[in-house]
Amino acid sequence: MSDEASSSGSATTANGGSSDDLGIFDQLDLTAKADVGKLAYDNYTISQMSSNVKYNDDKLDIEQLKMVVNENSVNVKGQLTNLMGYALINRKLNGNMTINGNSFNLDKLMAEESSTQSAATPTEETAFVLPGNMDMNFLFSFSDFKYDKLNLKNFSGSARLVDQQLEMHDLKSSAMGGTMNLNGVYNTQNPDKPTFDLKYDLSKIQFSQMYKSIISFQLLAPIAQYIEGIFNTSFVASGSLKKDMMPDFSTINVNGLIETINGIVRGFKPVESIADKLNLKEFKSISLENTKNWFQVENGAVSVKEFQKKIADVDMKVSGTHQISGPMDYKFVFKIPREKLNKIPDGGVVDKGIGFLNSLSTQTGIPISVGEYINIAVGLKGSIANPDIKFNLLVLMEIQLRMWCNRLWTMSRKSRRFAENFSGTRVEESKG
């Protein structure tokens, strides 16, 4: 237990009538100060603890509580009401607490719990369930807060624990090269299927750091591993959690906007393959400076609404979907200036692109010799590692009108010949 402890205090019995529900605890008037060198409790090691508390009328006033819990230093102040009533006769525990510290590593607490569980008889994995019969308000701030691969600086905010729900308000921190703000609710009223409903606002976040730090982001945006740069995003997310506390992606709904401040896509195999076919070397590394893109996640699929980008005089439109941990289905539309394909800046290398387009023209019957631009649709399916890419020429309005005119002219000639054969009279033809 304790290898070093000292305390001083006084207790008096209050005069006057009181409820018999709590017996002596309803009559206690206690002031206590304590210093504890080291204390082992359940999965936690508590050291360097000093406290100054008052108890009266089943209220605990924590004037000061300093301690180190599993190497995490915390300071606590606040008040708890119905403390013994909650413990003994199922009264609701109410309270207001302020918690702060310099450095807090949640992994150390989790590691202790995991090691204890592994040593004990194996039990079925369950999600973290919040206690009921409480109404608690928390204010907290930490200079450094660590959980898994996520490092938060100047982490602060408030929360309310009520009816097995944790309401989070204005959680702020510096993280992943930028800043983040979180509001929302974690609900465990159905302990077998906890849910969340959250709103995120992230500013000046580095793609690479977010990809490394957050597993869900890796699954929702696998392309992020190929992006170097900084972005802002605001989105709302709701869904349920599995027993391992990972999101059940089949239940997730997300709506949001991602705005790139600067960025560049490099080494993304599907786009590199498209660039090789069309011989558009500028597309092997795509700039993402000042773009705004709406996205949605519904029923396990990520949808990217159409956005436009111009690179080296080539207009590009992109839209599509991908399944979480599954195949993608994206569409690219390129509007390429003819003069760009006619240039041969690298000793004839561009001929590769022209040759490919000529073969497409032969297959589809769509001429590429008309108009100032060549429009190409590219379907992108399969996986990032093994993409399935299909190219098609799009018919420009100018070409479409000419094809329609040719068809009408052909039909007109056939009709004229039929009339001549039927009537034996020559029909004057006109073409304009």
Residue, then its C-alpha position, 0 to 999 in steps of 0.5 A: m500500500s503506502d510506503e510514506a503517508s501522513s494525514s491530519g484532520s478532524a471529524t464532528t457529528a452535526n447537531g440536528g436531524s438528518s436522514d438515516d439513509l447514510g447513517i453516520f455519513d450524513q452527519l460527518d463534518l470532515t477536513a483532511k490533509a494527506d501526503v502519500g508517497k506511493l499507493a498501488y490501487d487496482n491497475y494504477t500506481i499513485s505517487q507523490m500525492s498531496s490532498n486537501v479536502k473537506y466533507n460535509d452533508d455528503k459533499l466533498d470539496i477538493e481544494q487541492l489534489k496533486m498526484v502522479v498516476n502511472e507516471n502522469s502528473v495531474n492536479v485536481k480541484g472541484q466538488l462532488t455531491n452525493l458521494m456516499g449516496y452514490a456509493l451506498i444507495n444509488r443516488k446520482l453523483n453530481g460534480n464539477m471538476t477542474i483537471n490539469g497537468n503538464s504531460f499526460n500519456l494515456d497509453k501508459l494507463m491503457a498499457e497497465e490495464s492491458s497487461t493486467q487483463s492479459a495476465a488474468t483469465p481471457t475475457e470477451e473484448t468490450a467497448f468502453v462503457l461510460p458509467g450511469n447515474m452521474d452528472m459531472n462537468f469537467l474542465f481540463s487542460f494539459s500542455d502535452f497529451k498523448y494517445d496512441k500515435l496522436n500527440l496533442k499540444n496545449f490540449s484543453g476543453s470541457a466535457r459533461l458526463v451524464d446518462q452514459q453520454l460524454e458531451m465534449h465542448d470546444l476541445k482544442s489543441s495543436a496537432m499534426g502541424g496545425t490546430m484542431n477543434l472538436n465538439g460532439v457526443y460519445n454515447t454508450q446507452n446501448p453498451d453493445k453498440p456505442t455511437f458517436d456524433l462529432k464535428y471536427d475543424l482542423s486548420k493547417i494540418q500536414f497530410s503526412q502527419m495525419y496519415k501516420s497518426i489516425i488509422s481512420f484517415q488512412l482508410l477514408a483517404p488512402i491517397a493521402q499517403y502520396i500527398e505532401g502539403i497542408f490542408n484545412t477541413s471541417f466535417v461532421a461524422s456519426g456512426s457506431l463503434k465496434k468492441d475494439m473501439m474502432p469505427d464500424f465503417s458500414t454505419i459511418n456517415v460523414n459530410g465535409l469540405i477539405e481545402t488544400i492550402n498547398g500540396i503535391v501528389r507524387g508517386f500515385k500509381p493510377v495517375e502516373s499510369i494515366a500520365d504515361k498513356l497520354n504522355l502528359k508528364e506534368f500530371k506525374s506530380i499534381s499541384l493541389e494549391n488552393t483547392k476546395n473539395w466536398f466529400q461524403v461517406e455513406n454506408g461504407a463508401v467515400s464519395v468525392k464530389e466533382f471538382q476542377k483543376k487546370i494543370a499546364d493548360v489541361d482542364m481536368k474534372v475529377s469525381g467518384t467513390h471508393q469503398i473503405s478498404g475496397p475498390m475505387d470507381y473514379k472518373f477523370v475528364f481531360k480537355i487537352p489543347r490540340e496544340k499541346l499534343n502537336k508540340i514535340p519538346d522532347g525529341g518526339v516523345v509526344d508521339k506516344g500520346i498522339g499514337f494512343l489517341n489515334s488508336l482510340s479514335t479508330q476503335t470508337g469512330i470518333p475523329i480527333s482531327v476536328g476542334e481545338y481540344i481533345n476531350i478524354a474520359v478516364g475510368l479508374k477502378g480496382s485498387i491503388a496498387n493494381p488499378d484498372i484504367k479505361f480510356n474513352l474519347l468524348v464527342l465534342m459538340e462541334i463533332q457531334l453536330r457534324m456527325w448528326c448532319n452527316r447522318l441526316w444527309t445520309m438518311s435524306r439521300k436514302s429517302r430521295r432514292f426510295a422516292e425516285n424508285f417508287s414514283g419513277t420521278r427524279v427528286e431534286e437534291s439539295k445539300g447545305 
